[in-house]
Amino acid sequence: MFKRSPYVLLIVAACIWGGNFVAGKALVAQIPPLTLAAIRWGLAFVCLLPFCGKQVWLLRREWAKSWKMLVFLSLTGVAGFNTLTYAAVQFTGSINASLMNSATPILVVILAAAIMKERFAWPALPGIVISMLGVFWIIGRGSLHALLTLSFNQGDLLMLLAILCWALYSVGMKRAAGRFPSTPFLLAQVTVALIVLIPLSALELAVKAPSINASPGLVAGLVYIGLFASLIAFLSWNRAIELAGPQRCAGFLNLIPLFSAIFATSFTGESLHMYHGIGAVLIVAGVYVTNAAVKRYQAQGSGRLPLEVNLNGSSRN
């Protein structure tokens, strides 16, 4: 039934990705960010290898021809986004991080116009401004003084860098779309990311060895981010796009901060504040205003726009 119901698959994916922010915040208290990202993708690598390792090997010449693209995608989307997210939640709340992540589609639209030289939809500018106001309202904790004095939390700034990495990844994935089968392509990216992450995590551990308590909760958390957040959510989302199309799926990304808030308040004691609600309304409203403007712009035949990247390059936390 799940394989035939895109909406169930979309809710499953959003729920898992929402929980990833909370699990990451709990895990990073014991395992530093680079090491946590290496463990997460190491587990994903072990799970993927038996199913598509042979395909990856058979495509080795194609990977070699496209090595620049492969390295770029691996560093931005797999290694960069996840490491920066785990680093961010050391200093900021998982609710803050997930809400800010909702603004990713706005950055995708901007970067696709700047990098891919696609015509920018100027009617979408008000929506972009509204969403970015929501992001900065959350960063400033609802304080105009904090915004004017640029007094921001370190974790929120790291999360902005993480969002930038994912936006770059989404734009890169649009260029790579259709060139390789999706699951072997993911395994190839994970492999390259691990080549970078493993030595960096070894250096991280050598500089400051953490005191890790190998409890059942820690193991469960690692399994969650390595299996569920890295594979099951990705596969559920991709299958839903096949069944329903990207435009019908895009709105479900806004469920990620909702689930993150539910898990954070239920299990970690984080609190919801008024600035969260105001920021969330501004971000979501801005995304929808932008999407509506882009659709109208496309309907008028004014040019090809980067909205498709927004919808296909979903946050895959």
N, C-alpha and C positions, 0 to 999 in steps of 0.2 A: 504493500500500500504506500509506504514512504517513498519508494522510487517513482511512483506515479503522481504523487502530490507535491507540487513544487512549493506550496505554502508551508507545509509541514517541514520540508527540507530547509526552507529559508529561516523558519523560526528556530530550528535545531542549530543551524550555523550561527545565527545571531546570538543565541543563548550561550553557546560554547565560547564564542569570541568575547562576549561580555564577561564571562567568568574568567577568561584568560588574564584580564587586567588585575582581577582580585587575586587569582592564584599567583601571578607574577609578583605582586607586591608582597605576598606572604613568603614566597620562596626566596626572593632576593634579600630577605633579612638574614638568610644563612648562606646563600650561594651568590657570589658577585655576578654582575650582569653578563660579562663576556663568557664566563664559565656556564652560566645558566642557559644562555643562547646556544652554546656549543652542545650542551647536554640535550636540550630540546631537539635540535636538528640532527644530533647523532641518533636519537631514538627514532626520529622520522626516517632517517636514512636506513636504519636496520629494518624498519617495517616495509619500506618501499623496494628495497633491493631485490628481494625474491620475486617480486611481481613484474618489475620493469627494468631490472639491471641488464638483462640481455639486450633489450631495445636500446638502452643508453650506449652500450658497447658497440652495437651495430651502427649507430649514428655518430661514432667518434670522429669521422672525417668531417661531418657537417658541423659538429661542435668546434672543431679546429678552425673551420672557415669563418665561423661566427663567434670567435672567442672573445672579441671585444664586447659584443652585446651580452654574451653569457656572463662575463665577469661583472659588467655594469649592473645587470639585473640581480646577480647573486649578492653583490656588495650593498646595493641599495635596499632591495626588498626582503632578502632573507637575513643577511648578517646585520645590516645597518638598522633597519626599522626595529627589529626585535631587540637588539642590544640596547639601543637608545630608549626604547619603551621600558625595558627592565631597569635601566639606569634612572629613568625619570620617576618611576613609582617608588624609588628609594626616598625621594624628597617631596613628592606630591601625592595626593590621594588618587586611588584608582577611579573614583568618580570624575575627578578633574580630567584625568588622562583620557578616559573614554569619551567624555563630552567634547574635548578638544579634537579628538580623532574624527568626530563627525564632520569637521570642516575640511577633511581631505579632498572631497570632490571639487571644492572651490579652488584649491591649489592646483588640482589636475587641469582644470579649465584654463587657468592662467599660464601654467607651464607648457601645456600643449600648444597654446597660441604663441608663446615665446620661443620654444625650442623647435617645434615642428612647423613653424611659420604658417599655422592655420589662421584664417581670418578670425579676429576676435569679435565676439558678439557684444557690442557696446550696450545694447539694451539689458544685458545681464549684469552690468556694473552695479546697479542698486542692490541686487541680491548678494553679490560678492561683498559689498561694503557691510551689509546687514550681518552676514555670517561672521566676518572678521571682527565686527564690533562685539558679537557674542563670545568669540574666542578671547578677546582681550578683556572682556568683562569678567570672564572666569579666571583668567590669569591674574587680574587685579583684585580678585576676591570681592568684586562689587565696589571697590574703592576708587573713586575718581582720582584721589591724591596719589594712589599707587601707580595708576596709569600715567599721570602727568610727570611723576618723578622717576618713572621706569624702575620702580621697586618691585621686581618680580621674583617669584619662587624659582629656584634653580631647576627643580623638577619640571615645572611648566615650560621653561625654555628648552630643556632637553626633549620634551614631548613635541615642541614645535619642530625641532630638528628631525625627530622621528617621522612626523607627518610629511615633512619635506622629502625625506627619503622615500616614503611610500608613493608620494605623488610622482617623483622622478621614475620610480619603478613602474607605475601605471602607464606613464607616457611611453617608456621603453617597451612595455608589453604590447602596446598598441602597434608599434613598429614590427614587433616579432610575431604578431598574431597570425596563426595559420601556417607558420613555417615548420613547426614541430608538433608531434603529439603531446598533449598537455601533461600527462603524468610522467613520462620519461623526461620531459623538459623540466618539470619540478625537481625530479631527482638529480638531474644535471646541475641545476642551480644550487641545490642543497649540498652536493659534493664540493663544488667550488667554494661555497660559503664555509664549509667545514675546514677546507685547506687553509683558509684565513683564520677562522675562529679558534681552531685547536692550538696553534702556537701562541696566539694572543692570550688565550685563557690560561695556558701554562705559565706565561709571563705574569699574568695577573695573580695567579696562585702563589708564584714564587715571591712576588713583592709583598703580598699580605695573605697568608694562609688562613682561610676562614675556619671557624669551629663548627663543623657540620654534625648535627645530631640526626643520625639515620633512622628517623622515626617512621612509622607507617604513614603518617600524614605527609611527610616529605616525599616519600616514594609515590604516594597517590597523586600529589601535586605534580611531580615530574611526569608521571604517566599521562596526566591530564593535558599538560602543555605539549608533550611530545607526541601523543597519539590523537587525542581529541581535537585540540586547537590547531595542530599542524596538518592533520590528515582528514579526519572525519568531517570537520567543518568545511575545509576546502572542497572535498569531494561532494558534500551536500550542496554547497553553493553552486559549484560548477554544473551539477546535474539539474538544479533548479533553473539555471539560466538556459540550459538546453531545452527544458520543458516549457518554460514560460516566456523566455526572452529577457534581455537585460533591463529593458525599461520597466517591466512589471516587477522586477526584483529589487530595483534600486532603493525604493522606499523602506525596505526591510532593514537596511543598514542602520536606520535610526532607532531600531530596537536594541542595538548593542549597548548604548549608554543606559537604557532602561534596565536591561538585565544586569549590567555592571552595578548600577545603583542598588538593585534588589539584593544582589549577593554581598556587596560591600556593607550595607547596613545590617544585613542578617548575620554575617559571619565575622566581620572584622571590626565592627563597632564604629565605622565611619558614619558621619552625619550629613544629611542633606541640608543645604542652606538656601536662602532666597536667591543668592547670586547664581547657584547652580540652575535653578529653574529659569531665571531671566536669560542667562547665557544659552541654555538649551533651546528656549523658544526662538531666540535670535538666530542661532546657528541653523536650526531646522527650517525656519521660515526663509532664511536667506538661500538655503540649498534649493527649496521648492520654487522660490521666485526666480532663481538663476535657471533652473531646469525649464520652467515655463517660458522664460524669455528666449532660451536657446531653441526650444521647439518651434516657437513662432518665427524665429530668425531662419531656421532651416526650412520651414514651410514656405517662406517668401523666396526661397532659392537664392539667398544672399551668400552662400558659401558653405563649405564643409566645416563642421565644428568638432571640438574635442569632447562633446558630451559622451560619446561612445566609450571613451576611456574612463570617464567618471563611473559609468554604469558597469563596465566589465572589470575595471581595475579595482574591485572592491577591497576594502580593508580586511585584511587577512591577518588578523592580529596574532 
